């Protein structure tokens, strides 16, 4: 297990100067004044540290958040975007051009699947979906046209764990870049330490933690982030996925409590997963010894932050899943809602919601059943009480006795 402490890096990150407020000021400006025409001309030619042009490019507030996120992922730099999908789209369009191919995990977020399967082919960028946990399958799928291997560190919604180190070795064979979406496991896994070239986040989820905004981030080298923000060729500049400064400032404040929240999310999810598994209910969680990538997860994780805050259980069929979730909401286990990382437990049936973009035959092939319920476990102080209520719901639906 890695002993890297990303929480210390975040807390040590200085975002203010002497005599400033402890929180950096919010930049409420779309454009910035220059002391001279020469400085303006120079900034159009190349980025100048501490000098800002226009908020679609950079502003001080977004720069503070980006620096904090780079500290989180131990990368040289980062760019913040208006959504997680904006981050994925910009990163992939920066790395790929017409005729290139992406090799992607077949088990990924439905929106990402739709982008890769339906949208990017319009620009001559195609994707081959593979079982990312089978390295032999990945190796056989490689060719000289593959420019990106894309995966999620912990896959949505089946919680498969990617072998990031081996995927990097495979990417190197053809000169491809390994792009890892780490939305499910901030602090839990540090993909760049395992070989990832680029790390993606939907900040909407655990990092912000309050379900009150939509935002994303791309973390990588200085060189790659400069490419993203280049005024002539940068996808992050030209596609305009700018994050509002007020939201950026709010996320930055929430970032500094992420380590406490992730520890509690993980502890609560592990408690529920152990109990549900002991009942004989089909339960998927990387912290369970029965999970097929449990040992891999242990080898990749930062142990202080547990195995993550997401688990899934299989209610057997779609009707039972819906009945269960309705009861769970009525009895205040949490909310029937998409997304994750909120301080209350959120649950949904991915096959008919967040993974509905994936055709049913492909869902069946990857093992996504209609009865699967994904739970983003909240920060409940009395998780034993939550479990008792949840078991009552399971019994009343007839899933357990």
N, C-alpha and C positions, 0 to 999 in steps of 0.2 A: 504494500500500500504506500502511496505517496504521502510525504509528510509536509508538503507545501501548504502554507497557511494563507489562502487568498484573502480571508477576512482581515488579517492584519495589514495586508497591502492596501486594502480599501480604506481602512480606518486611518492609516498613515498618510494617505493621499491628501496633500494640502490643496484646498480649493479656495483659499483666501489669503490676503496679505495682512501685514500688521495694520491695525486700526480699522480693518474692514469688519463687517458682521461675520459671525461664525458660519453662516450660510452665505454663499456667493450671491451677489445681486442678480436679479433677473434682467436680462437685456430685452427691453421692450422696443426694439428698433429693427426694421427690415433692412436698413442701409446705414452706412457709416461714413463719417466725414474724414477727409484726409488733410494732412498738414501741407501737402504740396502735390501738384500734378504729377511730379516725377515718382512719388511713392505710389500713387494710384496706378500709373503705367507699369511700375515694377511688380505690383501685386497681380496684375493681369498676366504677367509673364511667368511668375512663380510664387508659391506661397511664402509669406513672410511671418515668422513667429510673432504672435501677439498683435498682428495687424489684421483687420477684418474688412471685407469688401461688401458683402451682401448676405443676408441670412440664409439664402438658399445654399450658399457655399459653406459658411461657418458663422457662428456668433459666439460670444464668450460663454453663454450658458450651455449651449450644446457642446462646446469644447470641454468644459468642466466635466459634464456627464461622460463624454467619450473617454476622457482621461481616466475617470474612475472605472469605467468598464474595461479598459485595457489593463488596469491594475487587477481587476477581478479575474480576467482570463490570462494574465501574465503575457500579453502580447505587447508589441511595440506601440500600437496605435489602435484606434477604433473610429467608426463613424456611426452616428445615431440617425435613425430613420423614423418615418411616421407610422410604420407598422413592421411586424415581423416579416410579412410577405414582401414588403418593400425592401427589406434587408436581403432576403433570399433572391429576389428578382434582380436587384442591382449587382449583387456579387456574381451571380451566374452570367448575367449579360456582360459583365466586365471581363469574365474569364473565357467566354465562348463567343464564337462567331459562326456565320453560315457554314454548314458542312461539318461542324463539330458535334461530338456525341457526349452525353452525360451518362454515367453508369450510376444508377440510384437504387437505394433500398426499395423493395416493393412495399415495405411496411413503413409508411410515413404519413404525416398529416395530410388530410384530404385536399386542403388548399394547395399544398406543395405538389401533390400528385397531379392535380388539375393543371397547374402551371406547366409542369414538365410534360405531361401527356398531351394536353389540348392546346396550350397557348404558344409555347416556345417553338413547336414545329412550323408555325407561321413565319418564323425568321430563319428556318433552315437548321435549327438546333434540335436534335432528336435525343430521346432518352431510352435506354434499355433498363428495365426493372429486374432486379435479381434478388435472391435471398442473400442479404448482406452478411448473414451469420455463417454462411458456407463459403469459406475462403477459396475453395477449389472452384466453385461456380463463378465467383468473382474473377478469379485468375483466367478462367477460360473465356470470359466475356470481354477481356481487355483487347484493345486493338489501337492502332496509331491515331485513330480519330477521337479516342476518348480523351477529353481535356479536363474532365472533372469526375471524381467519385464523390457522390453525395450521400450522406447518411445522417441519422439522428443518433446521438450518443446513447440515449434510451428511447426506443422507438414508440411513437404514438400510433395506435393505442395498445399494442400487444406487449410492450415493455421488453422487447428484444434488446440486448446490449451489443453494440458494435465493438469489434476488436480493432480499435483505432490504430494501434501500432502496426498490425499486420496490413491493414488497409493502406497505410502510408507506404509501406514497403511495396505493395502492389502498384500504387499510384506512381511510384518512382520508376517502375519498369517501362512505362510509356510516357513519362514526363508529364503526367496529369497532376492536378491539384486536388487535395483532399479537403472537402468542405463539410464541416460537422455542425449540425444544428444542436445546440446544447440547452435548448429551452427547458427540457424536463429536469435538468440536473445542474443548475448553477451551483458552484462551490463543491458539489458532490464529485464532479469529474472536471478535470482541467485538460481539455482535448489537445491543446498545443504542446503539453508535456509528453503526449503520446504520439505526436507527429502531425497533427492537423495543421494545414496551411492557413485555413480561414475558419473562424468560429462565428456562428450566427446565433442570435437570440431574438425571441419575441419578448421584449421587455414588459409587455402586457401582463405576463404571467407571474412567475415567482419573484422576479427581480423587483417589479413594482409592488406586487402583493396586495393591491387594494381594489382591483377590478374597476378602476375609475379612469383608465386611459388606454390608448392603443399606441404602441411604439415598438421599435426594433433596433437592432445594432449589428454591425459587422465588425469583427475584431480580427486584426492581422498585422502584417508588417507595416512599417512606415511607407515602404514603397507601394504596397497594394492600396493602402488608404489614400495615398497621394494620387494614385491612378483613379480611384473612385471619385475623388473630388476635383480632378482636373477640369478646368473650365471648357476645354475643347473636346475631350474624349471620355470624361468620367461619367459613368452611369449614375452615381450618387449625386452628381451635380446636374446633369442634363435631364434626368427623369424627374427631378424636383421632389423627392420624398422627404421634404424638410419637416423636422419635428418642432412643434410649437415650444417656445422658450419657457412658458409657464409650466407645461407638462414636463419638460426636461428638468426643470428645477425641482419639481415634486418627486420625480423618479430618483434624482440624485440623493435627496434626503432619505427616501425609502431604501436605497441601496445600502446605507450604513447600518441597517438592522437586518439585512438579509441573512447574515450568519446565524443570528438567534432564531429567526423564523424557519430557516431550512432545518436546523437541528430539531425543532419541535414538529414540523411537518413530517420529517423522516421518522422520528420516534413514534408518533401517532400512527403513521401508516404501517410501520413494522408491527406495532401492537395488534392492529386490526388484521393484518395479513396473517400473522401467526395464529390468531384465534379462529379466523375463518377457515384457514387451511386445516386446523385441527378438527373442525366440524366435518371435514370431508368435502367442503365446497370447492369447486375448481377456482383457484385463486392464483393470480399471477403477480409476483412482486420480486424484484431482483435480490431482496434480502432473504428470501426463502431458499433453503438448501436444495429444494426440488427444482428451482428455476434453472433452465438449461445453461445459462451463462452466469450462474452465481459465483463461481470461482474466478471467472474473467472480471466480473464486476468488482470483486474484492481486490484483484490485482491492479485495477485502474482507478479506484476511488480514493478520494481524500477522506480518510476514515472518520474524522471528527464530525462529518456532516451526514452520516448514515447512508441509506440506500435510496433516498428520494421520497417524495411525498405522494406518489401516484401508485395506485393498485387497481387491478381489475378483478372482477368476479363474474362467473358465468351463471346466469339465472336459468339457463336451459333453453329458453326460446324468447322471442321478441315480446310476446304478450306478457309473459311472466316478468320480464325485465321492466316493462312499462308499469305494471302493477306494483312491483317492488319500489321503483323510484317515486311513484306517486305517494305511497305510504311513507317512505323515507322523508319526503318533503312535508307531508302532513304532520308527522311526528317530530319534526324539527331536527332530523339528523343533519340536514343541510338543504341546498337548493338544487332543483332540477334545472341545470343550466350548462351551457357549453363553457369552454375556457377552463382555466386551472390556476392554482397558486393563490387563491383568495384565502382570507383568514377563516372563512366558513367552508365546510365541505361542499364541493360541487360534484354533481354526478350526471352522466348522460349515457345513452346507448350509442356508441360511435358508429355502428353499422348504418344507422338511420340519421346520423347527425354529422359529426365532425369528420367522418370517413365516407360520407354518402357519395362523394364525388368518384369514389372507386367502384367500378361495376361489381355487381353481386357475385359473378363467377370468380372474379379476382379476389374479392373478400373471402370467399370460401376457400380458394387455393392457399391464401396466406394464413388461414385459420381464424378469421374474424367472424364469429357467429352472431346471429341476431340477438342472442341472449346476453351478450357481453355488456357489462356495466363498468364504465370507467369512473373511478372515484379519485378526485383530488382532495386528499384528506386535510382538514383544517387544523386550526391551532387550539382545539378543544383542550381545556385544562383537565377535565375529567373524562379521559378517553374511555375509561371502563364503563361509565354511564352511557356514552355514545354507543359502545359495543352492545350493551344490553338492549337498547332501543332498536338497534339494527337487527339483532337476532330476533326480536319480537316481530319485526317486519318480515323477515325471511320465513318465519314460522307461519305467519298469517297468510302469506302467499303460497305456502306449501313447498317451498324450496328446501327447507330443512325441517326436521321434526323437533 
